[in-house]
Amino acid sequence: MHQLSEFIEPDFGLLEYLLSQEVLSRSEYSEILSESGVAHRRSEALLNCLRSEDQCCKFLKALEETDQQHVVNFITQNGGQNA
């Protein structure tokens, strides 16, 4: 999860998209935004909020919608690891 958080860019539309799609609650959104420091801390907080398969599917869609297809590829291709 730490490696994945390095690739996600939460600050340019992703969090807002997830909020609008009700993947994140307002309190989760605010909590993620309150993470100070580098973006990967906000990304880690975001990943910790994803609990259901539906949320994960919507997360992948949100990544696509915010031009982060490289992250979708990383996730769906098992992070470059052989199965």
C-alpha positions as CSV (number, residue, x, y, z in Angstrom):
1,M,0.0,0.0,0.0
2,H,2.9,2.4,0.7
3,Q,4.3,1.9,-2.8
4,L,0.8,2.5,-4.3
5,S,0.4,5.7,-2.3
6,E,3.6,7.1,-3.9
7,F,1.9,6.9,-7.4
8,I,-1.5,8.5,-6.5
9,E,-2.0,12.2,-6.9
10,P,-4.8,13.1,-4.5
11,D,-4.7,16.9,-4.9
12,F,-5.9,17.6,-8.4
13,G,-9.5,16.5,-8.5
14,L,-9.4,12.9,-7.2
15,L,-10.7,13.6,-3.7
16,E,-13.4,15.9,-5.0
17,Y,-14.5,13.2,-7.6
18,L,-14.6,10.6,-4.9
19,L,-16.7,12.9,-2.7
20,S,-19.1,13.6,-5.5
21,Q,-19.5,9.9,-6.2
22,E,-20.1,9.2,-2.5
23,V,-17.1,7.0,-2.2
24,L,-15.9,9.3,0.6
25,S,-18.0,10.9,3.2
26,R,-17.5,14.6,4.0
27,S,-15.8,13.7,7.3
28,E,-13.4,11.3,5.5
29,Y,-12.7,13.9,2.8
30,S,-11.9,16.5,5.5
31,E,-9.8,14.1,7.4
32,I,-7.7,13.3,4.3
33,L,-7.3,16.9,3.5
34,S,-6.0,17.6,7.1
35,E,-3.0,15.3,6.5
36,S,-0.1,17.7,6.3
37,G,3.2,17.1,4.5
38,V,3.6,15.3,1.3
39,A,0.8,14.0,-0.9
40,H,1.5,10.3,-0.2
41,R,0.2,10.8,3.3
42,R,-3.1,12.0,1.9
43,S,-3.0,9.1,-0.5
44,E,-2.4,6.6,2.4
45,A,-5.4,8.1,4.3
46,L,-7.5,7.8,1.2
47,L,-6.6,4.1,0.6
48,N,-7.5,3.4,4.3
49,C,-11.0,4.7,3.5
50,L,-11.6,2.1,0.7
51,R,-13.4,-0.8,2.4
52,S,-15.8,-2.3,-0.2
53,E,-15.4,-3.7,-3.6
54,D,-17.8,-1.0,-4.9
55,Q,-15.6,1.7,-3.4
56,C,-12.6,0.2,-5.1
57,C,-14.3,0.0,-8.5
58,K,-15.3,3.7,-8.1
59,F,-11.8,4.5,-7.1
60,L,-10.4,3.0,-10.2
61,K,-12.9,5.0,-12.3
62,A,-12.0,8.1,-10.4
63,L,-8.3,7.5,-11.2
64,E,-9.2,7.2,-14.9
65,E,-11.3,10.4,-14.8
66,T,-8.4,12.3,-13.2
67,D,-5.8,11.2,-15.8
68,Q,-4.1,8.7,-13.5
69,Q,-4.4,5.6,-15.8
70,H,-0.8,4.7,-14.8
71,V,-2.1,4.0,-11.3
72,V,-4.9,1.9,-12.6
73,N,-2.4,-0.1,-14.6
74,F,-0.2,-0.5,-11.6
75,I,-3.2,-1.8,-9.5
76,T,-4.7,-4.1,-12.2
77,Q,-1.3,-5.5,-13.3
78,N,-0.4,-6.5,-9.7
79,G,2.1,-3.8,-9.1
80,G,4.5,-5.3,-11.6
81,Q,4.7,-8.5,-9.5
82,N,4.4,-11.9,-11.0
83,A,1.3,-13.8,-9.8
